[in-house]
């Protein structure tokens, strides 16, 4: 069994028009040979990722989800352009080969990039992949190092200094995600008003810094070198990258960080191997990040609550599409219950911080 991350069968309702895409690809990449074999990667709760394999090239296609999309979300042209600008100064970004904004080819903008061959740490490490706790900790540290390195990028030199508004980022995120949650709420989920009110009142007065942030940095968005698993060769999914507060970015990362002593419900939600023996705990990640960057992280509750609420809002936007029959992906059926649980988790953190 190969440990290399690969695509599989295309989910029902998410098929692509192979002949049309083939014709377009060969018009922009004329060296392509043969007929494409199109498969789909198993992730894709947000943008969808496909492998397009030719006789002589191996490509990745990214497109938005089908169904209703939140205003301003899933901007594939923006994502592609960020990657193109970032590639020269942050080598872990895949090379974007072509961007299509022609509605005659597909019902949405999409782009094609190089395929980074390697191992993506999904829910569990493969059984064949045996790491000692020391190796796992080294791997974990290297992944966090890539986030820290991103936060040190000179955005002006990269031509990305106009990517976002920067100052005022924290307030915009609190109000923005609150509005998105309210707009996407379905009758079977909590109103989350208590958490939103707490975030509004307890947000820090200003950003700790303004830098380039990924906004979805997770282990299952990195590619590991198949020959040396301690090395990160790629960082994927740049859809939500912007200029903002790096501690908000770390809070987003920790929202997905399920450690070995977390409760059974959270374990069921885990999608990356952060529970493996040797992995840092959330507290250790925060301390390590603070030590390496010099930014104060002694009171991190706001950022943790924000990360969990933002995850709940993202899950609710996805669940909204499922609830209204705009997508049939069965993995979304439980997202409403996930949202309710994340609200409870936010409230527990808030209660603990007030003791």
Helices and strands as residue ranges (DSSP letters): H 18-28, E 37-40, E 48-53, E 58-63, H 76-86, E 96-100, E 110-114, H 133-151, H 169-184, H 193-202, E 211-213, G 219-221, E 222-224, E 232-235, E 242-244, H 246-255, H 264-269, H 282-293, H 301-323, G 330-332, H 335-353
